């Protein structure tokens, strides 16, 4: 027994794993229905290896997954929920929480309305004739807005005409997409509030659940994913007119 004790104290046996993984980054809402919210996040790191992620709604654990995306179901329609994610390893060490995000489920009665189509728009720049800001709200998937090439930041803004309770923003990116951007709302067109932000955009279509009341909504690109500018086939804002 004495020899075994010495063996353990002098490092002959494996040391226990007590190091927790890093907190997951980039937690974001990727979609919603009347009864669910879909989430994605960036992978955490660990000295041995991450084995799973605990997904929390408020202070309640609602699931553990091995990948970096999940859909939380069983939610009430037209309701905002807060989510965080923690990483865990095989030894049971759990990371700190990710930054929280809020996801809002859609209305069950289908009252969500496309508010942006055909509305007045403005942009920080336009690359060329035929790529004007209005092309992004004309309802056509074959016309687009494009900013000048190689310059950050750039923005595209739509005026909804009156304040509205926002529920969703859909961005259909052309090949020249934003790696880092914010979707922002404003009541006066001067003071802006972030509705969504990411530094890990991957192009294609971003269907974003948002909440808040705004008359003006803009996409504010701060980091291009390509050497070109920013370009959107369609910029769609959904919600209901504010009472």
Buried (B, 14 or more C-beta within 10 A) or exposed (E): EEEEEEEEEEEEEEEEBEEBBBBBBBBBBBBBBBBBBBBBBBBBEBEEEBBBBBBBBEEEEBBEBEEBEBBBEEBEBBBEBEBBBBBBBEBEBBBEBBEEBBBBBBBEEEEBBBBBBEBEBBBBBBBEEEBBBBBBBBEEEEBBBBBBBEEEBBBBBBBBEEBBBBBBBBBBBBEBBBBBBBBBBBBEEEEBEEBBBBBEBEBEEBBBBBBBEBBBBBBBBBBBBBEBBBBBBBBBBBBBEBE
